Amino acid sequence: MMVLIQSGFYPVAAWMIPLQPPAASTIAQGVDQLYLFLTAISVFFTVLIFGAIFYFMVKYRRRSEDEIPPATKDNLPLELTWTIIPSLICVGLFAWGSMLYVHNSRPPKSSMEIFVVGKQWMWHLQHTEGVREIDELHVPVGVPVKLTITSEDVIHDFYIPAFRVKKDAVPGRYSSIWFQATEVGTYHFYCAQYCGTNHSQMIGWVYVMSPNDYTAWLAASENTESMAQQGARLFDQYNCGACHLDNGTGRGPSLAGTFGKTQKLQNGESRLVDDAYIRQSIVNPNSILLPNYPPVMPTYQGQISEEQVLQLIAYVKSLGAEERTTNGK
């Protein structure tokens, strides 16, 4: 709807502000449907309750000083009705929201992975191919994209309204979200958690491209090393291979083929070797003690950045991929 605003002698055309951002991902429709249902049910009960209040105010108003209202009686069917119906609605909303949450929290196995690091006051994004971006993200349309998110300093929040995805970036912790863009275009992303003086400037753009355009953009990038290759350089730079020998005879365990498997710890517990496990092993190695290996690994907390930690993780993942391929699994 367009409205005309008289400004001096010139009419100015102004479009009404849309009620919600465009829906440009496979997740967006499900989120919008749940939100609209919540809005509708809230409006319905608000009108019903306040309508009943005003109706009873008029119908049962006191008409004289001597009027004595009749004693009220219990009405079991009525009480059961206004108890059971709202309860069923709440259970239904919980089930609906839970299914949507579970679906949206499990990225497809074929997802493209991109690593996101928040830092006052910018976003660093890196593709597994090695391309690095600042406050920009290029992705192909129709391809699931998994974002692994962390922070270099304080709590941030990565939010793409058009995709209906939002996740905190917490220092020392990895969180993830995923989306699959459905429309070629340009979309805003923001930091949705107040993080300091220039919080409002911590914004950027997502460029959703056709697969051919994305391939051309990726090929035209100046970076020639993948994240795994960059991690391999760091691995050699810090002489990690002196302890982590491939045959497992070093002072540290072999890393080949370990990612995605379960590791038994010295205290008898078992941990899945995932991104968080590897990060903890790098920055706080004495918190993860393995059988038959002494706690001799130094901490690299403060010596390497979060981006470098992610590159080392990518390198360990590549070792796991090679091992599984070799074994034919």
Number of C-alpha atoms within 10 A of each C-alpha: 6 8 11 11 11 10 8 7 6 9 11 11 11 11 9 9 8 7 6 9 14 14 18 22 20 18 21 21 14 16 18 14 11 15 13 12 12 13 11 12 13 12 12 11 12 12 12 11 12 11 12 11 11 10 12 11 11 9 8 9 10 12 8 7 6 7 8 9 9 6 5 6 6 7 8 8 9 9 10 10 11 10 11 11 11 12 12 11 12 12 12 12 15 12 12 13 16 12 12 15 12 10 12 18 14 12 20 15 8 10 15 18 18 22 21 28 25 27 19 18 19 20 24 19 23 23 20 18 17 21 18 19 14 14 18 17 22 17 25 22 21 18 17 21 21 22 24 21 24 29 24 18 17 17 20 31 21 25 19 21 18 20 25 20 18 18 20 22 27 19 18 15 15 19 15 20 18 23 25 23 24 18 17 15 13 14 18 16 24 22 26 19 17 14 18 12 9 11 17 14 12 21 18 18 16 17 18 23 20 17 14 10 13 17 13 11 13 17 13 9 11 10 12 12 13 18 26 22 19 18 23 20 15 18 17 11 10 10 11 14 16 12 16 17 16 14 10 13 11 14 16 20 18 16 19 20 20 20 22 14 12 12 15 16 14 13 10 9 8 11 14 15 16 16 22 15 16 21 21 18 18 20 19 15 19 16 10 17 16 17 11 11 13 11 14 12 17 12 14 16 15 8 9 12 12 21 20 15 21 25 26 25 24 21 23 23 23 20 19 19 17 13 17 14 11 10 8 7 7
